[in-house]
Amino acid sequence: MSPTSHQPPLWLAIAALLVSMASYQCGAALAERLFPLVGAQGATAFRLGLGALVLLVLRRPWRRWRGGRNWRVLWGYGLAMGAMNLVFYMALRTIPLGIAVALEFTGPLAIALFGSRRLLDVAWVVLVVIGLALLLPLHRQEHALDPVGVAYALAAGVGWALYILFGQRAGAAYGGDAVTWGIAIGALLAVPVGAVHAGAALLSPALLALGLGVAVLSSALPYSLEMIALTRLSARHFSVLLSLEPAIAALAGAAFLGEQLGPRQWAAVVAIMVASTGTAYTARAPVAEPLAN
């Protein structure tokens, strides 16, 4: 039976994506404690390396492996995931998180713009752009952004776009196992880089426990949930729904870090939530388009 024979209902795909983004924010809070100890490279190695081990042990995807499927799509998905995580964490070393997320969001936003076919879809994208412009504290920046950090964040945006496009097709071909194989492939890229940078610190029991929390909250759980959304929503609508990420980050900052939002920021949150809700309401089931061999 094909892995795409039974698609989840639309509401479940949307709920899975929302929980995925909330989980990612919790994992990001944990990852901040790893940066001073193992660097951005080491944190990425923990996130993908331990995440891959968790999913490989729990799912054992090799038992369902069948030949004849497009393995190049799977490798594209995994490598995009690994590169996206690595360069995004590298960006966070020198530029603020909100700015990095905004720059990274240019990837999925580009998909939404290029894939638009209706005026209503353009309206949702425009509303997202307005919300992001209001949310980001650009007016508070007294110094120019580090160009290297900006380059890393924009590279993460390219990786995010490729992750969405390859992820849809990998999910159609491999079902839920695509996430497990994808994280394992991404770990092949991230773990050696992290090992070279952090060395034996990656084997510290205390750090391994913290890294496991980051791996589960930032990779194993959210990527598994995202695959449910990727196989049900079109790439365009999935991309615009991801606009909730900055809003969730703002709310998490207010709830856990005591960051108070002003009228401008709350207006941004409302604008982004309205755009995401509108996109979910008008979403249609995707039509599969296999990659050329």
N, C-alpha and C positions, 0 to 999 in steps of 0.2 A: 504494500500500500504506500502511496506517495506520501511524504511528510507534510504536504500541503493539502491533503484530502479534507482535513477538518480544521478550518480557520476559526480562531476565537472571535466572539462577537465584538463589534466595534467598541462598545462601552468598556469591555475588559481590556482591550488594547490601550485605550486612553488611560484607564486606571493604572495599568502596569507601568506606563510611561511616567505618570505622576509619582508613583511610589519609587520608581527608579531614580528620579531626580532628587527626591528627598533623601534617599539612601546615599546618593553621591555626596550631598552636602555634609552628612554626618561623617562620611569617610574623609572628606577634605579637612574637617576639623581635626581628626586624628593625624592626618598626614603632616599637618603643620608641626607636630612635635617631632617628626622624623627628620625634617629638613636640616636642623642644626647638627644632627648626629651622623647622618649618612648622605646628606646632600639630596638634591632633586633626583639625581640618577639612581641613588640607592632606594629612595622612596618609590620610584617607578618600578624598580626591580622587585621590591616587596609586593607592590600592588598587583603586578601581572604574574610574577613567578609563583607566589603563594596562591593567588587566585586560580591559576591554571591547575596547581596541585589539588586544590579543594574540589574543583569541578571534575577533574580526571578521576579522582577517587570516588566521588558520589555518582557520576553518570556513566563511567566506563564506556565511552562512545565507540571504542574499537569493536565492541560486540555487535554494533549495527552498521559497521562500515561495509559499503558496497562500491564496487568499481564502476566506472563509466560515467560518473558525475564530474561536473566542471570543477576540478581541484584548483584551477588557477583563480577562480572567484574566491575560494576559501583562503588561499594565500594572500590575495589582495586585501581581503577583509582583515585578516590577522595582522599583516604588516602595517596596514593603515592604522589599526588600533594601537599597535606598539609605538609607532612613530608619533601618533597624536598625543599619547600620554606622556611620552618622553619630552617632546619639545614644549608641551604646555607647562609641565613642571619646571623646565628650564626657564621659561618666561617668567614664572612667579618669583624667581630669585631677584629680579631687578625692577619689575613693574607691578603696580597694585593689582589685586585679584579682580576687582571689577573691570578695570581696563583690559586685562588679559582675556576675561570672559567675553567682553564686547568684541575685541578683535578676533577672537576665535570664532565667534558667532557669524562672522562674515562668510564662513564656509557653508553652513546649512541655509543661511539667508540667501546666498547666491543660488542654491538649488531651488528655493522657493520662488525667486524672481525669474530664473530661466525656465522653470517648468510651468509658470503661470499661463493659463489659457482663458481665464475669465476675469472680468473687471472686479468681481467680488473678492477673488483671491488677492489681487493687487491691493485692495483696500485693507485686508488683514495685514499684509506685509507692511504697508505704510504705517498702520497703527502700531505695529511692533517697533518700527524704526523710531517713531515719535516717543514711545515708551522708553526705549533704551536711551535715547538722547536726554530724556528727563531724569532717568535713574542714575546715570553715571555721573560721578562728581567731578567732571572735567573742569568746572569753574574753580575748584579748590586746588588744582595742581599749580604749584608755584615754580616748579622746575620742569624742564623738558624731559619727556620720556626717554629712557635708555633705548637707542635704536636697535641694539642686539636683542633686548627683551621683546620689542615690538616685532622684530623679524621672527622670533621664535613663536610668538602668539599667532601671527598670520600663517606661519607654517602649520600650526596646530589646526587652524581653520581649514586649510587644504586637507589635512588628514581627517578632520571631522566630516567633510563632504564626501571623501572617498569611503570612509567608514559607513556612512548612510547608504551610498549607492551599492557598494560591494556587499554590505550586510543584508540588504533586501534579497539579493540574488543568492547569497550563501544560505540564508534562511530558507529560501524556497527549495534549494537543492538538498540541504542537510538537516533541516528542521532545527530542533533545539540543540542538537549536537554541534551546530555551527558556532555557537558561543564558546563551547569548551575547546574546540579545535582552534578557533580564532584567538582566544586568550593564550593558548599554548604557543601558537605561532608568534604572537606579539611578545611573549616572554623570551623567545629565542633572540629577539632583538634587544629587549630591555635589560635582561639579567646580565649578559656579559658587560654591557656598558656600566651598569650599577656595580658589578663586582670589581671592575678596574678602578672605579672611583672610590668606593667605600671599603673595599678589601674585606678583612676578617670581621669588621663591624656588622656585616650582614648576618653573621652566624651567632651573634649575641642572643641568648635566650630571652632577655627582657625586650630587646628590639624585635625579635621574631614574633613575640606575642602581640606587640603593638602593630607590627606589619601585617599580621594575620587579620586583625580587625580592619585595617585599611583595605586589605585584599578583598574581604567579604563585602564590606560596605561600599567600596568604590569600584569593584570589578565584578566579582562573582555574582552578586545579587542584582545590581543595576543592569549589567549587560544581558543577563538572562531575561530580565523583565523587558528590556528594550527590544529583544528579539521577538517577543510576542507582538509588540507594536510594529516593528519593521515588517513582519509578514502579513499584517492586516491593513496598515495605513500606506498611502502613497508616499514616495520620498518627499514630495512637496509639502504635504500636510504634516508629516512627521517633523520636517524641518521647522515649520512655523510653530508647532506645538512645543518644540524645544525652547521657544522664547520664554517659557515659564522659568527657565533656569536662573536668570538674573533676579526674577521676582522672588523665587524661593530662597535664594541667597540673601536677599535683603530682609526677608521675614526671619530667616534663621539668625541673622546678625542682631535683629531687634530682640529675639527671644532668648538667645544664648550668650550674646556678647554685650548686651545693653546698648546697642546702637539705635538711637532714636531717629525715626524717619520724619522728615518734614513734609509739608504739603506737596512739594514738587516730586518727592520720591514716592509718596502714596499715590499721586496721580499717575505716575509711571507704572506702578504695580497694577492699578486698575486697568490702564490702557492695555498692558500686556495680557492680563487675564481675559479681558473682553476679546482681544484678538485670538487668543488661544481657544477660548470657548466657541467663538464663531467659526474658526477653522475646523474644530472637532464636529460642530453641528453640520457643516457643509461637506465633510469628508466623504469620499467615495472609495470603494474597494479598489486596490491597485490592479492593473493589468500586467501580468508577468511578461517581461521582455528579456529573454536570455542573452547573455553576452556572446559575441561572436567567438568562435573557437579559432 
